[in-house]
Amino acid sequence: MKILVTGASGFVGKNLINQLSTRHHIFGFSRRKVSNIDYFEGDITNIDQLKNAVSSVEAVVHLAGVIRGSKKAFYTTNVIGARNLSHLAAKYKIKKIVYVSSLAAKGPLEKNEPVSYYGYSKRLAELELLKNSDKYNLIILRPPVIYGPYEQELYKLIKLANVIGVFFAIKDMRLSLIYVEDLVKAISLTLDENNVLSRIYTLCENTPYDIFNIANTIAYHLGKQIKIVKVSKVVLNSIFFSLKYSGIFLDKINEINARLWVCNNSEFRRDFGFEIKNDLFNGIYKTIRWYRENGWL
């Protein structure tokens, strides 16, 4: 099958292409060049650039988007990009779209709605794709924190712990996670399955963790003693308050203030027979090994 991967040069895109290219003809779409596959250079917000890519394939895995930036940047890339893809997919009779959204589109368990501009932009992107879902099969996946080879957010915390032996932990927060290898497997299953109706799924490891579980697991695999610095919500709010009035806006404030970023994958498991292969211990081991083997640590 001819499959277009938007955001192909990103963290998930690189891992996905490595998996799919053994069984499918993969086309990449990105602002940066992607090696070893057929590649379209372009911006998801430019419908003419995107048209050349979409018209060449049968299915699309939509990964392109921004995870930090201004309110305008979130809307332009995440929402208008999805609108462009939806329009072109309907026009060129694309069979299937798999959209990797985010748990932020659903929000934390205690709110059950987005709490950040990023989260709202991902939810609006979902709605744009749903508008034409009578013309193509649409599977929306909402993963929580994704980690693994090429990832650079958790990597910063791991590198800090490796260099200075400190890990900052937010008290009372619980997180669901998913190792990128499992996410890639789930995407592959959705592409192969033709008898599932369009719908939205959360996707994560079976067990949520607090930050201390994560920090201790990282310390074990680094083989180092790490000091876990506990940061209370009161301290965080004081810092964020100061930053706001200094003219700096951090969209992550409300996400960090939420307590339960947790989900389950029971519906996806039921419909696709999917089982998570990597728990936190195994996933962090593989991640740190990759960082070391590739000179990141």
C-alpha positions as CSV (number, residue, x, y, z in Angstrom):
1,M,0.0,0.0,0.0
2,K,1.2,3.5,-0.8
3,I,1.2,5.4,2.5
4,L,2.0,9.1,3.2
5,V,3.5,10.0,6.5
6,T,3.2,13.7,7.4
7,G,5.8,14.9,9.9
8,A,8.0,12.2,8.6
9,S,11.2,13.8,10.0
10,G,10.0,13.9,13.5
11,F,10.5,11.5,16.4
12,V,7.5,9.3,15.8
13,G,7.9,9.6,12.0
14,K,11.4,8.2,12.0
15,N,10.4,5.2,14.1
16,L,7.2,4.6,12.1
17,I,9.0,4.7,8.7
18,N,11.6,2.2,9.9
19,Q,8.7,-0.2,10.7
20,L,6.4,0.4,7.7
21,S,8.9,0.6,4.9
22,T,9.5,-3.2,5.1
23,R,5.9,-3.9,4.0
24,H,4.6,-0.7,2.3
25,H,5.7,2.0,-0.2
26,I,6.2,4.9,2.1
27,F,6.2,8.6,1.1
28,G,7.3,11.2,3.5
29,F,6.0,14.8,3.8
30,S,8.0,17.2,5.9
31,R,9.7,20.6,6.0
32,R,13.0,18.7,6.4
33,K,14.5,16.1,4.1
34,V,13.8,12.5,4.9
35,S,16.4,9.9,3.9
36,N,15.8,6.5,2.3
37,I,12.2,7.0,1.2
38,D,10.3,9.0,-1.5
39,Y,9.9,12.4,-0.1
40,F,7.8,15.5,-0.6
41,E,9.1,18.7,0.9
42,G,6.4,21.0,2.2
43,D,4.4,22.6,4.9
44,I,1.1,21.0,6.1
45,T,-0.5,24.5,6.1
46,N,0.2,24.9,2.4
47,I,-2.6,23.1,0.6
48,D,-0.9,23.2,-2.8
49,Q,2.3,21.6,-1.4
50,L,0.3,19.0,0.4
51,K,-1.8,18.2,-2.7
52,N,1.1,16.7,-4.6
53,A,1.7,14.3,-1.7
54,V,-1.9,13.3,-1.0
55,S,-2.7,12.7,-4.6
56,S,0.0,10.0,-4.8
57,V,-1.1,7.6,-2.1
58,E,-3.9,5.4,-0.7
59,A,-3.6,6.1,3.0
60,V,-2.2,8.8,5.3
61,V,-0.6,8.7,8.8
62,H,-0.9,12.2,10.0
63,L,1.9,13.1,12.5
64,A,2.7,16.7,11.5
65,G,2.0,19.3,14.1
66,V,3.6,21.6,16.7
67,I,3.8,20.8,20.4
68,R,4.9,24.2,21.7
69,G,4.5,27.8,20.4
70,S,1.9,30.6,20.4
71,K,-1.8,30.2,20.2
72,K,-1.6,31.2,16.6
73,A,1.0,28.7,15.8
74,F,-1.0,25.9,17.3
75,Y,-4.1,26.8,15.3
76,T,-2.3,27.4,12.0
77,T,-0.3,24.2,12.0
78,N,-2.5,21.7,13.9
79,V,-6.0,22.9,12.9
80,I,-5.5,24.3,9.4
81,G,-3.1,21.5,8.6
82,A,-5.8,18.9,9.5
83,R,-8.4,20.9,7.5
84,N,-6.2,20.9,4.4
85,L,-5.6,17.1,4.8
86,S,-9.3,16.4,5.3
87,H,-10.3,18.4,2.2
88,L,-7.6,16.7,0.0
89,A,-8.2,13.2,1.3
90,A,-11.9,13.5,0.4
91,K,-11.1,14.9,-3.0
92,Y,-8.5,12.3,-3.9
93,K,-10.4,9.4,-2.4
94,I,-7.9,8.4,0.2
95,K,-9.0,5.1,1.8
96,K,-7.7,5.7,5.3
97,I,-6.3,8.3,7.6
98,V,-4.7,7.5,10.9
99,Y,-4.3,10.7,13.0
100,V,-1.9,10.6,15.9
101,S,-3.6,13.2,18.1
102,S,-2.8,13.5,21.9
103,L,-4.3,12.7,25.3
104,A,-4.2,16.5,25.6
105,A,-7.2,16.6,23.3
106,K,-9.2,14.7,25.9
107,G,-7.6,16.4,28.9
108,P,-6.7,15.1,32.3
109,L,-9.0,12.7,34.0
110,E,-10.2,15.2,36.6
111,K,-11.2,17.7,33.9
112,N,-12.1,15.5,30.9
113,E,-11.6,18.4,28.5
114,P,-8.5,20.2,27.1
115,V,-6.7,22.5,29.5
116,S,-4.2,24.1,27.1
117,Y,-4.1,25.8,23.7
118,Y,-2.2,22.8,22.5
119,G,-4.9,20.4,23.7
120,Y,-7.7,22.5,22.2
121,S,-5.8,22.7,18.8
122,K,-5.5,18.9,18.8
123,R,-9.2,18.5,19.5
124,L,-10.1,21.0,16.8
125,A,-7.8,19.1,14.4
126,E,-9.8,15.9,15.2
127,L,-13.0,17.6,14.4
128,E,-11.7,18.9,11.1
129,L,-10.8,15.3,10.1
130,L,-14.1,14.0,11.3
131,K,-16.0,16.4,9.0
132,N,-15.3,14.3,6.0
133,S,-15.0,10.9,7.7
134,D,-17.9,9.6,5.6
135,K,-15.5,9.7,2.7
136,Y,-12.6,7.9,4.2
137,N,-11.9,5.6,7.2
138,L,-10.6,7.6,10.1
139,I,-8.8,6.3,13.1
140,I,-7.7,8.8,15.7
141,L,-5.2,7.8,18.3
142,R,-4.7,9.7,21.6
143,P,-1.4,8.7,23.1
144,P,-0.1,10.2,26.3
145,V,3.6,10.9,26.9
146,I,5.5,9.1,24.1
147,Y,9.2,8.2,24.6
148,G,11.9,6.2,22.9
149,P,14.6,6.5,20.2
150,Y,14.9,10.1,18.7
151,E,12.6,11.6,21.4
152,Q,14.0,14.8,22.9
153,E,11.7,15.9,25.7
154,L,12.2,13.1,28.2
155,Y,15.8,12.9,26.9
156,K,16.5,16.4,28.4
157,L,15.5,15.1,31.8
158,I,17.5,11.9,31.3
159,K,20.6,13.9,30.2
160,L,20.3,16.2,33.2
161,A,20.1,13.3,35.5
162,N,23.1,11.7,33.8
163,V,25.2,14.8,34.0
164,I,24.4,16.4,37.4
165,G,22.5,13.6,39.1
166,V,19.2,15.5,39.6
167,F,15.7,14.8,38.5
168,F,12.9,17.3,39.1
169,A,9.6,15.7,40.1
170,I,6.2,17.3,40.4
171,K,4.3,16.0,43.5
172,D,0.9,14.3,43.1
173,M,1.1,13.9,39.3
174,R,0.4,10.5,37.7
175,L,1.1,9.8,34.0
176,S,0.3,7.2,31.5
177,L,3.1,6.6,28.9
178,I,3.7,4.6,25.8
179,Y,7.0,3.5,24.3
180,V,7.3,4.5,20.7
181,E,7.7,0.9,19.5
182,D,4.2,0.1,20.8
183,L,2.7,3.2,19.3
184,V,4.2,2.2,15.9
185,K,2.8,-1.3,16.2
186,A,-0.7,0.2,17.0
187,I,-0.5,2.5,13.9
188,S,0.5,-0.5,11.8
189,L,-2.5,-2.5,13.0
190,T,-4.9,0.3,12.2
191,L,-3.5,0.5,8.6
192,D,-4.0,-3.3,8.1
193,E,-7.5,-3.5,9.6
194,N,-10.3,-2.7,7.2
195,N,-13.3,-3.7,9.2
196,V,-13.2,-1.1,12.0
197,L,-15.5,2.0,11.8
198,S,-14.0,5.5,12.2
199,R,-13.5,6.3,15.9
200,I,-11.2,7.7,18.5
201,Y,-9.0,5.6,20.8
202,T,-6.8,6.3,23.8
203,L,-3.6,4.3,23.7
204,C,-1.1,3.7,26.5
205,E,0.7,1.3,28.7
206,N,-1.5,-0.6,31.1
207,T,-0.1,1.0,34.3
208,P,0.1,4.8,35.1
209,Y,3.1,6.0,37.0
210,D,4.0,8.9,39.3
211,I,7.1,10.9,38.6
212,F,9.1,9.1,41.3
213,N,8.5,5.8,39.6
214,I,9.9,7.3,36.4
215,A,12.9,8.9,38.0
216,N,13.8,5.8,39.9
217,T,13.6,3.7,36.7
218,I,15.8,6.2,34.9
219,A,18.3,6.1,37.8
220,Y,18.5,2.3,37.7
221,H,19.2,2.1,34.0
222,L,21.7,5.0,34.1
223,G,23.4,3.1,36.9
224,K,23.6,6.2,39.0
225,Q,22.4,7.7,42.3
226,I,20.0,10.4,41.4
227,K,18.6,13.1,43.8
228,I,14.9,13.6,43.2
229,V,14.0,17.2,43.8
230,K,10.3,17.4,44.8
231,V,8.6,20.5,43.4
232,S,5.2,21.4,44.9
233,K,2.3,22.9,42.9
234,V,2.6,26.0,45.1
235,V,6.2,26.6,44.0
236,L,5.3,25.9,40.3
237,N,2.4,28.4,40.5
238,S,4.7,31.0,41.9
239,I,7.2,30.5,39.2
240,F,4.6,30.6,36.5
241,F,2.9,33.7,37.9
242,S,6.2,35.5,37.7
243,L,6.8,34.3,34.2
244,K,3.4,35.4,33.0
245,Y,3.9,39.0,34.3
246,S,7.3,39.1,32.8
247,G,5.6,38.8,29.4
248,I,6.4,35.1,29.0
249,F,3.4,32.7,28.4
250,L,3.9,29.0,29.0
251,D,1.1,27.0,27.5
252,K,2.1,24.0,29.6
253,I,1.1,25.7,32.9
254,N,-2.4,24.2,33.0
255,E,-1.1,20.8,31.8
256,I,1.4,20.7,34.6
257,N,-1.1,21.8,37.1
258,A,-3.4,18.9,36.3
259,R,-2.9,15.8,38.4
260,L,-4.1,12.8,36.4
261,W,-2.8,12.4,32.9
262,V,-4.0,8.8,32.7
263,C,-5.9,6.7,30.3
264,N,-6.4,3.0,29.2
265,N,-6.3,1.2,25.9
266,S,-9.1,-1.4,26.6
267,E,-11.2,-0.3,23.6
268,F,-8.3,-0.4,21.2
269,R,-7.2,-3.8,22.6
270,R,-10.8,-5.1,22.1
271,D,-11.1,-3.9,18.5
272,F,-7.5,-4.7,17.3
273,G,-6.3,-7.4,19.6
274,F,-3.4,-5.1,20.6
275,E,-1.2,-5.8,23.6
276,I,1.5,-3.5,25.0
277,K,4.9,-5.1,24.8
278,N,7.0,-2.6,26.7
279,D,6.4,-1.5,30.3
280,L,8.2,1.5,31.8
281,F,11.2,-0.6,33.0
282,N,11.8,-2.2,29.6
283,G,11.0,0.9,27.6
284,I,13.4,3.1,29.6
285,Y,16.1,0.4,29.3
286,K,15.8,0.4,25.5
287,T,15.6,4.2,25.3
288,I,18.8,4.8,27.4
289,R,20.6,2.1,25.5
290,W,19.7,3.8,22.2
291,Y,20.8,7.2,23.5
292,R,24.2,5.7,24.5
293,E,24.7,3.8,21.3
294,N,24.0,6.9,19.2
295,G,26.1,9.3,21.2
296,W,23.3,11.2,22.9
297,L,24.6,10.2,26.4
